[in-house]
Amino acid sequence: MEIKIFGHKDTRSGFGDGLLELGRRNPKVVALCADLTGSLKMDAFAKEFPERFFQTGIAEANMMGIAAGLATGGYIPFTGTFANFSTGRVYDQIRQSIAYSGKNVKICASHAGVTLGEDGATHQILEDIGMMKMLPGMAVVVPADYNQTKAATIAMAEWDGPVYLRFGRPKWPIFMPEDAPFVIGKADQLTEGEHLTIVATGHMVWIALLAAQQLDKEGIRAEVINMHTIKPLDEAAVLNSVRKTGCVVTAEEHQMAGGLGESIASLLVRQMPVPMEMVAVNDRFGQSGTPEELLVEYGLDADHIVAAARKALQRKG
């Protein structure tokens, strides 16, 4: 089993490049940032469209309120700051001013998960997917690499309603083709398999592919699904695969509680109960370290996915 790599680049650059391209296509697109323009890679948009860029300062709640107002005026606002500040710090403003009235605001959040690295627990939010998917009407998108983050940013402008876009800080392998179509709510099946389904999201899609390579050497063929949209969930993609394989492993850079795994478990327990294992952070805060060290420390590397696969297969019988 071979995986083609097109290079290495951070997903936040995919957001910045997507936003710039979107600005050229759609004059209704405006951008707001809470004093992290460089970190969010929004510099190029701000330089080319200064009349459509708003630097709100370190005042994230105000940024969400301004975005809601711009949406009311017919614009398509894209807000940008770290994932921790995009969700936990401003949850009340998002719920009351954006989600409750279905405002067409795109909340774009960088530096999510433990791969943020050395900044430590205060910045490595691992609860944001759960918080955002619980809001009625909020779509939640977690792309896998640079190319997909760029495509997702552009696609979000056509989605009618609020969207939460989660991406990361480190350089990461690019394995999704540049011209691959991106449809919110439509998962990508990356490999064919008959023994096991691995459903992963974000950075963990790449690690799931590495795990599938290891399993392939043991004669275990895994079907890897890139679940880039947590909500609305592509239920058909999961059920069609699990109907064939009979067991599933989920993988995400997020708390086990409230994340992708719980969405998949909820679907399966209602429609197709099968052996299942979850690879996720288990009720711990993050800590300082390199991304590689933290992925191992929190059980998010390929070896842990392989071990979870063996457990699920054993229970399948």
N, C-alpha and C positions, 0 to 999 in steps of 0.2 A: 504494500500500500504506500503510494507516494503522495506527498503534499507539495504543491507548487508554492514557492514564496516569491513575492514580487518586490521585496525590500523590507525595510523597517522604518516605522514612523509612528509618532504618538497619535492617539485618537483625537486629542484636543486640536491638533492641527487639521484633522479632517473636518471638525466643526468650523474652524476659522476659514478654511478654504471653501467649504460649502456655503457659509454665510456670505462670503464675498461674491461668489457666483450667483447666489440667490438675489443679492442686492442689485446686481446688473440686470437680472431678469424681471424683477418685480418691484416697482417703485413704492408699493405699499409696505414693504419689509423695513422695519426700523429695529435698531439694536440698543440695548441698555446694558451697562456694566457697573458693578460695584467695586471700582478701584482695582480691578485685576485684569485690565485689558491685555497685557502681555501674556499673562498665564493662560488666559482663555483664547489667545491667538485671534483677538478681534481687532488688532492694529490696522490691518489692511482695509477692513470695512470702514473703520473710523476715519482713515486717511482719505479714502475715495468718496465717502458719503458723509462728510461732517455734519450736514444738515439733517441726517437721519440717524445720528449716533448721539446717545445721551450718557454722559459720565455722571452717575448719581452719587459717587463717593461711597464710603463704608456705611451705607444706610439701606440695607437690603429690603427692609419692610417698605420703605418709601419707593424703592425700585419696583416692587410688585404692584403697589398702588398706582404708580405712574403707568406701568404696562397695562393694567386693567383699564385705565382711562384712555390710553391710546387705542386699545382694542375697541372700546366703545365708539371711538371716532372713526373706525373703519380700517385702522392700520393692523399690521401683523407684527406684534412686538416679539423679539427674541431677547430674553434676559440671560446674562452670563455672570456666574461666580462659582466658587467651589461648591461641591455637592452638599457639604455640611451646612453652608450658609444658604444654599438654595432651597433647603427643605426644613430642617429642624429649627433654624433661627426664625423662619418666616412662615411657619405652618399656618398660623391663624390668618395671616393676610392672604395666603394662597387659597385657603378654604373659603373664607368669607368674600373676598373681592374677585377671585378668578373662577374657582371650581363651582361655587354655588350658582353663579349666573352663567356658567359655561363660556366665559370669555376666551377669545381666540388668542391666548398667550402661549408662547413656547418657552418653557423653563429649561434652560440649558445648563448642565451641571458637570463641572470637571473635577479632577482629583478625587474620584470616588474609590472606595475600597482600600484594601491593604497595600496594593501596588503603588499607592501614593508614596510609600516608603518612609523616609527618615522624619517626616513632619510629625508622625506619631498619632496617638489615639484621639487627640482633640480634633484632628482634621480628617481622620480615616473613617468617615461615616459608613456604617454597615447596616443601617436601618432604613435608608431612604426609599428603597423600592417598596418596602412594606407600607410606609407612610403614604406614599403617593398613589399606590394602586388601590388603597382603601377609599380614596376620594371619588365619589360618583362622577362619571363622565371624563375622568382624567386618563388619557392614554400614557403608557409607560414604555419607553423605547431604550434598549441597551445594545448598541451595535458592537460588532466583534473586532473591527480593525479600522485603519485609517480610511480605506476606500468606502467601507460601509457607513462610517460615521458621516463622511461627506455626503453620500447618497441619502442618508436618513435626514440630515439637516435640510436638504433641498426638498425632500418629500413632505416634511412636516408642514411646509407652507400651504400645501394643498389639503391638509387635514383640517376639517372644520371643528374647532374646539381646542381645549387646553391639552398640551402634550408635555410630558417630562422626559427630557433626553439626558441620559447618564453616560459619561465617558471618563477617560482616565488621563494620567500624567505621563507614564513612561513610554519610551519607544517600544513598539510591539511588532511582531511579524505581520506583514500584509499578505493575506492569503485569499481574500475575496477579490474576484476580478473587478477591474475598474468599471466595466460596463455592465456588471450584474444588476438587474433590476431590483429596486427596493420598494416593497409594498408594506405599509404599516399593517400588522395583523396577519402577515403571511410569512411563515417560517421557511428557512432554507434547509433542505436535506443535503448534507455534504458528502455522506458515504452511504453505500448500500450494505445491509447486513441482515442476518436472520437469527442471530443468537441473543442479541441485546440491543436496547435503545439507550443512547446517551443524549440527554437534552441539556444543552449548556447555553450560557448567555454571557455577553461581554468578553472580557479577556479570557475567560475560562473556555471559550469555544476552541481557541488554539490549543490549550492544554488537553481538552477532550480529544482533539485529533491526535495529539502525541500518545495519549492513553490508548486510543483505538489502534495505533500502530503497534504498540506493545502487545495488545490482545491478539492482533492479527498473527503475530509470530507464534502464539500459542494455539492457533487454529480457531480463535473466537472472533467472529466477524460482527462488529458493532455498527449499528446505524447511528451516525452522529447528526443531530438536528441543531441548527443554529437558531435558538429561540430569541431573536433580536427584539421581539415585542412581547413584553410580559402581559400587557393588557392593551387591547383585547387579545386574549390568548388564542393561538391557532390550534383549536381543539382537534380538528380533523387530522392535522399533521401528526399529533401525538397518538391519537387512537389508531390511525392507519398503521403506524409503525409498531406500536405495542401489540396490535392484533397479530402481527407477523412474528415478533420476537418473544413476547410473553414476559418480559421483565424490563425494568428501566432504572437508570441512574441519572440523577440531576446534578449539575455542577454550576456553582455561582460564587462570586466574590462578594458575599452579603451574608447577613445573619440567616441561619436556617429558618428561624421564626419569621414568617411574613414574606419570604422571598419566592423565587421561581419554583423551588421544590414544593412548597406548600400549595401553590397554584396547580401544579401537575398532580399532586396527591389528591387534592379536592376533586379534580376532574376524574381521576381513575377510580376513586372510591365510590363515586356515583355511577360510573358507566362501565368500568372494566377493571376490577381489582386484580392487581398482579404484584409479585414481589418487587419492592422498590427500595433504593438506597439514596440518601441525599449527601452530596459533598458540598459543605458550606461551613461558615464560621458558626461554631456551636456555643452561643451564649457567652461570648467573650468580647471585650473591647480590643481594639488594635494596639500596636506598640511600635516603637521606632525600630527600623531595620531596613535593609535593602529589599526591594520587591521580591527577589529570588528567595532570600532568607525567610521572609514573612509568608510566602506561599507554602513553603515547607512547614513552617511553624504552625500554621493554621490548617494544615491538612488539605491544601488546595493544589497540590502538584499532581503530575500524571500518575505517580505510584499510588497515591491515595484513591484516584479514580479507578485504577486497575483493581485495587483491593476491594473497593465497593462493588465493582462489577462481579468479582468472584463470589462475594456474599450473596448478591442478588441471584446469580446463576445457581448457586448451591440451593437456595430456597425454592427456586423454580423447579429443580429436580431434573 
